[in-house]
């Protein structure tokens, strides 16, 4: 027979032991924290997997996610409050008129047709016939009788003095179009050459077009330097930066924008020295920027922290929050939205300057009380520290209503560069990066000022010496000449 199993002794009752109760409470707290962290890890992993899948599906039809259950009806909304209806305007000139006669018989029943003596007009605007305009300059050569140096004639429409193997060149409008397509619209040089051949019958290689843009950039450099000087003297500047590549290496594309000017600069760093090389270390105007730390080193400037970045960060924290962790970002979001609403009411004249000052002080006090919180959530804790640093610059726009609450000037200016980066990734050489920043700055500024960039580039191409095309902002109405 087998030996009987031993009977376990009864565990001693430790309910009255203080040390045991302390360990049980600690164990329960660790268990709750473990469950919270597990749930958070699952949510973060799900979002990471979704972001990874979305990164591989940026093109249609995967780019916008699932369709809305109740999408808005496409097209223009009815009603007078949504603006006047628009149509293609009648062309200002007509190159050819064709008379379209009535048919002899009705195309439906074959009956005779009687004219009503009424003629209607229809206009058709098309691309000109595919034949490039070629100009031959017969340049007379001579010698100076005084110094013996060679002298040649120069026409106002010439873009270069090159002869011999380089005598066949692209015209100024063709070069200007290449700058607009490549630097403004992000079209690759290869696609530009296809367009030149298909639409205009011009045979040019990608390398030839690239060299033409380099020459245009050299002619445009004095104008770019004048733009940089104008930004440095501007009373309000919005700044931003984004990643870029030069020769496959990580660099940064900086953007400094005003209401009328845009300047791009490509540097190998993202620090204060790079920003100061464009804006000037002693800039003393209004700087509207995000929370990137190097901007705060412009100590002589007045700062406005971008509220859009803070609102986006609040939304991200709310989406990822568990339990009560959403209270702090919700509080920040309510205060910032209230500040924007107060700004709008003041601009509409619904509140007096005294009322604005009182409401502004109440908002600042609410933010001060909110920033006294000591959240346990690490993401909220980092947000608190950031807001404490940016607190003096949160409501500058409520002291001066002409100041924007966000850096949307720079955000809008940087979008075309992001599109170009998706196409080509950046520039192959620093020579190309210099051409990129010069031509893109002039293009963006000309569009802001509703000026024809073709006219600007044509004038620069045809100038015998590098010159400056003034693209400074227009003076205010009271200072404009009659």
C-alpha positions in Angstrom: 0.0 0.0 0.0 1.2 3.5 -0.8 1.9 5.9 2.0 -0.9 8.4 2.6 -0.4 12.0 1.3 0.6 14.5 3.9 -2.1 16.9 5.0 -1.0 20.5 4.4 -0.9 22.6 7.5 -3.3 25.5 7.7 -1.7 28.8 6.7 -1.4 31.2 9.6 -3.8 34.1 9.7 -1.8 37.2 8.8 -4.7 39.6 8.5 -3.6 41.5 11.5 0.0 42.0 10.2 0.7 45.6 9.1 3.5 44.5 6.8 1.2 42.0 5.1 -1.5 44.6 4.5 1.1 47.0 3.1 2.4 44.4 0.7 -1.1 43.4 -0.4 -1.9 47.1 -1.1 1.3 47.5 -3.1 0.6 44.3 -5.0 -2.9 45.6 -5.8 -1.5 48.9 -7.0 1.1 47.2 -9.2 -1.6 44.9 -10.6 -3.8 47.9 -11.6 -0.8 49.7 -13.1 0.2 46.6 -15.0 -3.3 46.3 -16.5 -3.3 50.0 -17.4 0.1 49.6 -19.1 -1.0 46.5 -20.9 -4.0 48.3 -22.3 -1.9 51.3 -23.3 0.7 49.0 -25.0 -2.1 47.3 -27.0 -3.4 50.7 -28.1 0.0 52.0 -29.1 0.8 48.8 -31.0 -2.4 49.1 -32.8 -1.8 52.7 -33.8 1.8 51.8 -34.8 0.6 49.0 -37.1 -2.0 51.3 -38.6 0.6 54.0 -39.2 2.9 51.5 -40.8 0.2 50.2 -43.1 -0.9 53.8 -44.0 2.7 54.6 -44.9 2.6 52.0 -47.6 -0.8 53.1 -48.8 -0.3 56.9 -49.4 -1.7 56.7 -52.9 -5.4 56.5 -53.9 -7.6 54.6 -53.1 -6.0 54.0 -49.7 -4.9 57.5 -48.8 -8.1 58.8 -47.0 -9.3 55.8 -45.1 -12.8 54.6 -44.9 -15.5 56.8 -46.6 -17.8 58.8 -44.4 -21.3 57.5 -43.7 -22.9 60.8 -44.7 -20.5 62.6 -47.0 -21.3 66.1 -48.1 -22.8 66.6 -51.5 -20.1 67.5 -54.0 -20.2 70.8 -55.9 -21.0 74.4 -55.0 -23.5 74.9 -52.3 -26.7 76.7 -53.3 -27.6 80.1 -51.9 -26.3 83.7 -52.1 -24.1 83.4 -48.9 -21.7 80.9 -50.6 -20.6 83.4 -53.2 -21.5 84.2 -56.7 -21.4 81.6 -59.4 -18.4 81.7 -61.7 -17.7 80.7 -65.3 -14.9 80.9 -67.7 -14.5 84.5 -68.9 -14.7 85.5 -72.5 -11.2 85.8 -74.0 -9.8 89.4 -74.4 -8.6 88.7 -78.0 -9.7 86.4 -80.9 -7.1 85.1 -83.3 -9.4 83.3 -85.7 -13.2 83.4 -86.4 -15.0 80.5 -88.1 -18.5 80.8 -89.4 -20.6 77.7 -88.6 -23.5 77.5 -91.1 -26.8 75.7 -90.6 -27.2 72.2 -92.1 -29.3 71.9 -95.2 -31.7 69.5 -93.5 -32.7 68.7 -89.9 -30.4 65.9 -88.5 -33.4 64.4 -86.7 -36.2 64.2 -89.2 -34.6 65.3 -92.5 -36.9 68.4 -92.9 -35.9 71.7 -94.3 -34.3 74.2 -92.0 -35.3 77.9 -91.7 -32.9 80.4 -90.3 -33.9 82.6 -87.3 -31.3 85.3 -88.3 -29.6 84.8 -84.9 -25.9 84.1 -84.4 -24.5 82.8 -81.1 -20.8 83.0 -80.1 -18.7 80.3 -78.7 -15.0 80.7 -77.7 -12.3 78.0 -77.6 -8.9 78.6 -76.1 -6.3 76.1 -77.1 -2.5 75.5 -77.0 -0.8 77.2 -80.0 0.4 74.9 -82.8 3.3 72.7 -81.9 6.2 74.7 -83.5 8.8 76.4 -81.4 9.7 80.0 -81.9 13.3 80.2 -82.9 15.2 83.5 -83.0 18.6 83.9 -84.7 20.7 86.7 -83.5 23.3 87.9 -86.0 25.9 89.3 -83.7 28.4 91.7 -85.2 31.9 91.4 -83.8 34.5 94.1 -83.7 37.6 95.4 -81.9 38.1 98.5 -79.9 40.6 100.9 -81.6 41.7 102.3 -78.3 42.4 99.2 -76.1 42.2 96.4 -78.7 39.7 94.4 -76.8 37.0 92.4 -78.6 33.6 94.0 -78.8 30.3 92.4 -79.8 26.7 93.6 -80.1 24.1 92.6 -77.5 20.3 92.5 -78.0 17.9 93.1 -75.2 16.3 89.6 -75.8 19.6 87.7 -75.5 20.1 85.6 -72.5 23.8 84.8 -72.9 26.9 85.9 -74.9 28.0 82.3 -75.5 28.9 81.4 -79.1 30.3 78.4 -80.9 29.3 75.1 -79.4 27.0 76.9 -76.9 25.3 79.1 -79.5 22.0 77.1 -79.5 20.2 77.9 -76.3 16.8 77.8 -74.6 14.9 81.1 -74.7 14.0 83.1 -71.6 10.4 81.9 -71.5 11.4 78.3 -71.9 13.9 78.6 -69.0 11.2 80.4 -66.9 8.7 77.6 -67.6 11.3 75.0 -66.5 11.9 76.9 -63.2 8.1 77.0 -62.6 7.6 73.3 -63.4 10.6 71.9 -61.5 10.9 74.3 -58.5 7.3 75.5 -58.2 5.3 72.4 -59.1 7.8 69.6 -58.3 8.0 68.1 -61.8 11.1 66.1 -62.5 13.6 67.2 -65.2 12.7 64.1 -67.2 9.0 64.9 -67.2 9.7 68.5 -68.0 11.6 67.4 -71.1 8.6 65.2 -72.2 6.3 68.2 -71.8 8.6 70.5 -73.8 8.7 68.0 -76.7 5.0 67.1 -76.6 3.5 70.5 -76.1 6.1 72.8 -77.7 8.2 70.7 -80.0 11.4 71.7 -78.1 14.1 69.1 -77.8 16.1 69.5 -74.6 17.8 67.0 -72.3 17.3 66.8 -68.6 20.9 67.8 -68.0 20.6 70.8 -70.4 17.5 72.0 -68.5 19.2 71.6 -65.2 22.2 73.7 -66.4 19.8 76.4 -67.7 18.2 76.6 -64.2 21.6 76.9 -62.6 22.4 79.9 -64.9 19.0 81.4 -64.0 19.7 81.0 -60.3 23.0 82.9 -60.7 21.2 85.7 -62.4 18.5 85.6 -59.6 20.8 85.5 -56.6 20.9 89.3 -56.1 17.1 89.3 -56.0 17.2 86.5 -53.5 19.6 88.4 -51.3 17.2 91.4 -51.4 14.4 89.1 -50.3 16.5 88.0 -47.3 17.2 91.6 -46.4 13.5 92.4 -46.6 12.6 89.5 -44.3 15.2 90.6 -41.8 13.6 94.1 -41.7 10.0 92.8 -41.6 8.0 93.6 -38.5 6.4 90.2 -38.4 7.9 86.9 -39.6 6.6 83.3 -39.4 9.2 80.5 -39.4 9.1 76.8 -39.9 11.4 74.0 -41.0 11.2 70.5 -42.5 13.5 67.7 -43.4 15.3 67.7 -46.8 18.0 65.7 -48.5 21.2 66.9 -50.3 23.2 64.1 -51.9 21.3 61.6 -49.8 22.4 63.2 -46.5 19.9 64.6 -44.0 19.5 68.4 -44.1 16.8 70.9 -43.4 14.8 73.3 -45.4 13.9 76.5 -43.5 11.0 78.8 -44.4 10.7 82.4 -43.3 7.5 84.0 -44.5 5.6 87.3 -44.1 2.3 88.3 -45.6 4.0 89.3 -48.9 7.4 87.5 -48.9 8.7 83.9 -48.7 12.4 82.9 -48.3 13.6 79.3 -48.4 17.1 78.3 -47.1 18.6 74.8 -47.1 21.2 74.1 -44.3 22.8 71.1 -42.9 21.5 71.8 -39.4 18.3 72.6 -37.5 19.8 74.9 -34.8 19.9 78.6 -33.9 22.9 79.3 -36.1 21.1 78.1 -39.2 18.0 80.2 -38.5 20.1 83.2 -37.6 22.0 83.0 -40.9 18.8 84.1 -42.6 16.8 86.0 -40.0 19.7 87.6 -38.2 20.7 86.8 -34.6 19.5 90.3 -33.5 16.1 90.1 -35.1 13.8 92.4 -33.0 10.4 92.0 -34.7 7.5 89.6 -34.0 8.5 86.0 -34.5 5.6 83.5 -35.0 6.9 80.0 -34.6 6.2 76.5 -33.2 7.8 75.3 -29.9 11.2 74.3 -31.4 13.7 75.4 -28.8 16.2 77.3 -31.1 13.6 79.9 -31.9 13.5 81.0 -28.3 17.1 82.1 -28.6 16.0 85.1 -30.6 16.0 87.1 -27.4 15.4 90.5 -28.9 12.3 89.4 -30.7 8.7 89.3 -29.5 7.3 85.8 -29.7 4.0 84.2 -30.5 3.8 80.4 -30.0 1.7 78.7 -32.7 -1.6 77.7 -31.2 -2.3 75.2 -34.0 0.6 73.0 -32.9 -0.6 73.1 -29.3 -4.1 72.2 -30.3 -2.9 69.3 -32.4 -0.8 68.0 -29.5 -3.9 68.3 -27.2 -5.9 66.2 -29.7 -3.2 63.6 -29.9 -3.1 63.3 -26.1 -6.9 63.1 -25.8 -7.0 60.3 -28.4 -4.3 58.2 -26.6 -5.5 59.0 -23.1 -6.7 56.3 -20.6 -8.9 56.9 -17.6 -8.5 60.5 -16.3 -5.4 61.3 -18.4 -7.5 63.3 -20.8 -8.5 66.0 -18.3 -5.3 68.0 -18.7 -5.3 68.2 -22.6 -9.0 68.9 -22.5 -8.4 71.8 -20.2 -5.6 73.2 -22.5 -7.8 72.8 -25.5 -10.7 74.7 -24.0 -8.5 77.6 -23.0 -6.8 77.9 -26.4 -10.1 77.7 -28.3 -11.6 80.4 -25.9 -8.6 82.6 -26.7 -9.2 82.3 -30.5 -12.9 83.0 -30.0 -12.1 86.1 -28.0 -9.8 87.3 -30.8 -12.6 86.8 -33.4 -15.1 88.6 -31.2 -12.8 91.6 -30.8 -12.1 91.8 -34.5 -15.8 91.8 -35.2 -16.2 94.7 -32.7 -18.4 92.7 -30.3 -16.2 93.4 -27.3 -14.5 96.7 -26.2 -10.7 97.0 -25.6 -11.4 97.0 -21.8 -13.5 93.9 -22.1 -10.7 92.3 -24.1 -8.2 93.1 -21.5 -10.4 91.7 -18.7 -11.1 88.5 -20.6 -7.5 88.1 -21.5 -6.4 88.3 -17.9 -9.0 85.7 -16.9 -7.6 83.3 -19.6 -4.1 83.9 -18.5 -5.1 83.1 -14.9 -6.9 79.9 -16.0 -3.8 78.8 -17.8 -1.7 79.6 -14.8 -3.9 77.5 -12.5 -3.9 74.6 -15.0 -0.1 74.6 -15.3 0.1 74.1 -11.5 -1.1 70.5 -12.0 1.4 67.7 -11.5 0.0 64.9 -13.7 1.3 61.4 -13.3 0.9 60.6 -17.0 4.4 61.0 -18.5 3.0 62.5 -21.8 0.9 65.0 -19.9 3.9 65.8 -17.7 6.0 66.6 -20.8 3.2 68.8 -22.2 3.0 70.7 -18.9 6.7 71.4 -19.0 6.5 72.6 -22.6 3.5 74.9 -21.8 5.3 76.4 -18.8 8.2 77.2 -21.1 5.9 78.7 -23.8 3.5 80.4 -21.3 4.8 84.0 -21.8 4.2 83.6 -25.6 0.8 82.0 -25.7 -1.5 85.0 -25.8 0.7 87.7 -27.6 -1.9 87.8 -30.3 -4.5 89.1 -27.8 -2.3 92.1 -27.0 -1.8 92.9 -30.7 -4.7 91.8 -32.9 -2.6 92.3 -36.0 -0.5 89.3 -35.0 -1.5 85.8 -36.2 -2.2 83.2 -33.6 -0.5 80.4 -35.7 2.5 80.2 -38.1 0.2 79.4 -41.0 2.2 81.7 -43.3 5.2 79.4 -43.0 3.1 76.3 -43.0 1.5 77.2 -46.3 4.8 78.2 -47.8 6.4 74.9 -46.8 3.7 72.7 -48.5 5.0 73.0 -52.1 8.5 72.0 -50.8 7.0 68.9 -49.2 5.4 68.0 -52.5 8.7 68.4 -54.3 10.4 66.3 -51.6 8.0 63.5 -52.2 8.8 63.5 -56.0 12.6 63.9 -55.9 13.6 63.6 -52.2 15.7 66.8 -52.3 18.8 67.8 -54.3 21.8 65.8 -55.5 24.4 68.5 -54.8 24.7 71.7 -52.8 24.8 73.5 -56.1 21.4 72.2 -56.8 20.2 73.1 -53.3 21.3 76.7 -53.8 19.4 76.8 -57.1 16.4 75.3 -55.3 16.2 77.9 -52.5 16.8 80.9 -54.8 14.3 80.0 -57.5 11.6 78.6 -55.1 11.8 81.8 -53.0 11.3 84.1 -56.0 8.5 81.9 -57.4 6.6 81.8 -54.0 7.0 85.6 -53.4 5.8 86.4 -56.9 2.7 84.3 -56.4 2.0 86.0 -53.1 2.2 89.4 -54.7 0.2 88.3 -57.7 3.0 89.1 -60.0 3.9 87.1 -63.1 6.9 84.9 -62.3 7.6 84.5 -66.0 8.0 88.2 -66.5 10.4 88.3 -63.5 12.5 85.4 -64.7 12.6 86.7 -68.3 13.8 90.0 -67.2 16.5 88.4 -65.1 17.6 86.1 -68.0 17.9 88.9 -70.4 19.8 91.3 -68.1 23.4 91.7 -69.3 24.6 91.8 -65.7 23.1 90.4 -62.5 20.4 92.7 -61.3 17.8 93.0 -58.6 14.0 92.7 -59.3 12.3 94.5 -56.5 9.8 92.2 -54.9 9.3 94.1 -51.7 5.8 94.3 -50.2 3.6 97.2 -51.4 3.3 100.2 -49.0 0.1 100.6 -47.0 -2.7 102.5 -48.8 -2.1 105.8 -47.0 1.6 105.7 -48.1 1.0 104.8 -51.7 1.6 107.6 -54.3 -1.6 108.9 -55.9 
